[in-house]
Amino acid sequence: MSRSVIIEKLEKEQLKKQIASFRVGDTIKVHLRIIEGDKERVQVFTGTVIARKGTGLSETFSVHRVAYGEGMERVFMLHSPRIAKIEVVKEGHVRRSKLYYLRGTSGKKSKVKGRFGSRNVGKTEFEENNQEIEAVAAEAGTNE
């Protein structure tokens, strides 16, 4: 086996199975596991997704929020074991893949328009695929 095949195999084992489907422009809550000494707690970071980069194990996303008049931005590894879960609070409708222009804005300028048609908010890609499979199976059962 070549070196790259071994690395790909190891990376595939580390990938998370259930990830909430979200896009750039969505408002999300990221639940982080924080370990302090021998205690573990969950801290929530809420904000707008302004970028999504990479593929596979090294995929990252940036979340921007304004707290106490100060803009904060944080980059998360999508498949990190520190992330307990990701919740989609609100879907946003944007026409760009990177929303870096939100960094210097405040007030109404920093708002992202909402998406009208819901796209299974809060469900994981795994759950969406299962629903599609069940629908196809049910349809195949009625045709027999």
Secondary structure as a PSIPRED ss2 file (coil, helix, strand):
# PSIPRED VFORMAT (PSIPRED V4.0)

   1 M C   1.000  0.000  0.000
   2 S C   1.000  0.000  0.000
   3 R H   0.000  1.000  0.000
   4 S H   0.000  1.000  0.000
   5 V H   0.000  1.000  0.000
   6 I H   0.000  1.000  0.000
   7 I H   0.000  1.000  0.000
   8 E H   0.000  1.000  0.000
   9 K H   0.000  1.000  0.000
  10 L H   0.000  1.000  0.000
  11 E H   0.000  1.000  0.000
  12 K H   0.000  1.000  0.000
  13 E H   0.000  1.000  0.000
  14 Q H   0.000  1.000  0.000
  15 L C   1.000  0.000  0.000
  16 K C   1.000  0.000  0.000
  17 K C   1.000  0.000  0.000
  18 Q C   1.000  0.000  0.000
  19 I C   1.000  0.000  0.000
  20 A E   0.000  0.000  1.000
  21 S C   1.000  0.000  0.000
  22 F C   1.000  0.000  0.000
  23 R C   1.000  0.000  0.000
  24 V C   1.000  0.000  0.000
  25 G C   1.000  0.000  0.000
  26 D C   1.000  0.000  0.000
  27 T E   0.000  0.000  1.000
  28 I E   0.000  0.000  1.000
  29 K E   0.000  0.000  1.000
  30 V E   0.000  0.000  1.000
  31 H E   0.000  0.000  1.000
  32 L E   0.000  0.000  1.000
  33 R E   0.000  0.000  1.000
  34 I E   0.000  0.000  1.000
  35 I E   0.000  0.000  1.000
  36 E E   0.000  0.000  1.000
  37 G C   1.000  0.000  0.000
  38 D C   1.000  0.000  0.000
  39 K E   0.000  0.000  1.000
  40 E E   0.000  0.000  1.000
  41 R E   0.000  0.000  1.000
  42 V E   0.000  0.000  1.000
  43 Q E   0.000  0.000  1.000
  44 V E   0.000  0.000  1.000
  45 F E   0.000  0.000  1.000
  46 T E   0.000  0.000  1.000
  47 G E   0.000  0.000  1.000
  48 T E   0.000  0.000  1.000
  49 V E   0.000  0.000  1.000
  50 I E   0.000  0.000  1.000
  51 A E   0.000  0.000  1.000
  52 R E   0.000  0.000  1.000
  53 K E   0.000  0.000  1.000
  54 G C   1.000  0.000  0.000
  55 T C   1.000  0.000  0.000
  56 G H   0.000  1.000  0.000
  57 L H   0.000  1.000  0.000
  58 S H   0.000  1.000  0.000
  59 E C   1.000  0.000  0.000
  60 T E   0.000  0.000  1.000
  61 F E   0.000  0.000  1.000
  62 S E   0.000  0.000  1.000
  63 V E   0.000  0.000  1.000
  64 H E   0.000  0.000  1.000
  65 R E   0.000  0.000  1.000
  66 V E   0.000  0.000  1.000
  67 A E   0.000  0.000  1.000
  68 Y C   1.000  0.000  0.000
  69 G C   1.000  0.000  0.000
  70 E E   0.000  0.000  1.000
  71 G E   0.000  0.000  1.000
  72 M E   0.000  0.000  1.000
  73 E E   0.000  0.000  1.000
  74 R E   0.000  0.000  1.000
  75 V E   0.000  0.000  1.000
  76 F E   0.000  0.000  1.000
  77 M E   0.000  0.000  1.000
  78 L C   1.000  0.000  0.000
  79 H C   1.000  0.000  0.000
  80 S C   1.000  0.000  0.000
  81 P C   1.000  0.000  0.000
  82 R C   1.000  0.000  0.000
  83 I E   0.000  0.000  1.000
  84 A E   0.000  0.000  1.000
  85 K E   0.000  0.000  1.000
  86 I E   0.000  0.000  1.000
  87 E E   0.000  0.000  1.000
  88 V E   0.000  0.000  1.000
  89 V E   0.000  0.000  1.000
  90 K E   0.000  0.000  1.000
  91 E C   1.000  0.000  0.000
  92 G E   0.000  0.000  1.000
  93 H C   1.000  0.000  0.000
  94 V C   1.000  0.000  0.000
  95 R C   1.000  0.000  0.000
  96 R C   1.000  0.000  0.000
  97 S C   1.000  0.000  0.000
  98 K C   1.000  0.000  0.000
  99 L C   1.000  0.000  0.000
 100 Y H   0.000  1.000  0.000
 101 Y H   0.000  1.000  0.000
 102 L H   0.000  1.000  0.000
 103 R C   1.000  0.000  0.000
 104 G C   1.000  0.000  0.000
 105 T C   1.000  0.000  0.000
 106 S C   1.000  0.000  0.000
 107 G H   0.000  1.000  0.000
 108 K H   0.000  1.000  0.000
 109 K H   0.000  1.000  0.000
 110 S H   0.000  1.000  0.000
 111 K C   1.000  0.000  0.000
 112 V C   1.000  0.000  0.000
 113 K C   1.000  0.000  0.000
 114 G E   0.000  0.000  1.000
 115 R C   1.000  0.000  0.000
 116 F C   1.000  0.000  0.000
 117 G C   1.000  0.000  0.000
 118 S C   1.000  0.000  0.000
 119 R C   1.000  0.000  0.000
 120 N C   1.000  0.000  0.000
 121 V C   1.000  0.000  0.000
 122 G C   1.000  0.000  0.000
 123 K C   1.000  0.000  0.000
 124 T E   0.000  0.000  1.000
 125 E H   0.000  1.000  0.000
 126 F H   0.000  1.000  0.000
 127 E H   0.000  1.000  0.000
 128 E H   0.000  1.000  0.000
 129 N H   0.000  1.000  0.000
 130 N H   0.000  1.000  0.000
 131 Q H   0.000  1.000  0.000
 132 E H   0.000  1.000  0.000
 133 I H   0.000  1.000  0.000
 134 E H   0.000  1.000  0.000
 135 A H   0.000  1.000  0.000
 136 V H   0.000  1.000  0.000
 137 A H   0.000  1.000  0.000
 138 A H   0.000  1.000  0.000
 139 E H   0.000  1.000  0.000
 140 A H   0.000  1.000  0.000
 141 G H   0.000  1.000  0.000
 142 T H   0.000  1.000  0.000
 143 N H   0.000  1.000  0.000
 144 E C   1.000  0.000  0.000
